[in-house]
Each structure stands twice: as structure tokens, then as C-alpha cells.
């Protein structure tokens, strides 16, 4: 796959990740997620991506469950990030408390 094709696949995968329910839950818990890493394997499709909260610094890993069949649409929180997933953004909570 050429660079343009990879950029297209990556952009679509990233957009689908932003639309996933796990991403939305993290956002609703106060996390502001940006940047991160993309991991691929023998294909050009991302099978894992990370995003980092710019407030508390926690990195969250997401898995693409449709990667093995060539898809980019099914993103969920990775098992390595489940503990942090259940915790709201501490920095966000601190900022809210300080605004009173």
C-alpha cells in the first residue's frame, strides 16, 4: 500500500475510534484524548491505537476487533487499559473543584 492509501486507512480507523462507545465514555469521564501511537502488523490496518489524556497523562490503548478480517470499524478499550478506563480523569475533577 502506498503512503496515500495508508493515510486513508489510518484516518478512517481513527475516525471510527473517535466514534466508538469506549472513546465516548472516556470523554464523558473528563478525559481529553489526543495523539498516541498506532500499531500495525503484517497488514496496513491498525490493530491497536493509543490516545493520551492531555490533562492527567494516562495513555489508553484501544483494540480493533475487526482487524483480522480487514476492518477498521470495531474499536474497544484494550485489556491493558481496563483499570484506568473505570476511573474518571483526576485532573478534570481537580479543575472542577477549583472552579467553585
Helices and strands as residue ranges (DSSP letters): H 3-19, H 21-28, E 33-34, E 38-40, E 46-53, E 59-64, G 67-69, E 75-77, G 79-81, H 82-85, H 90-98
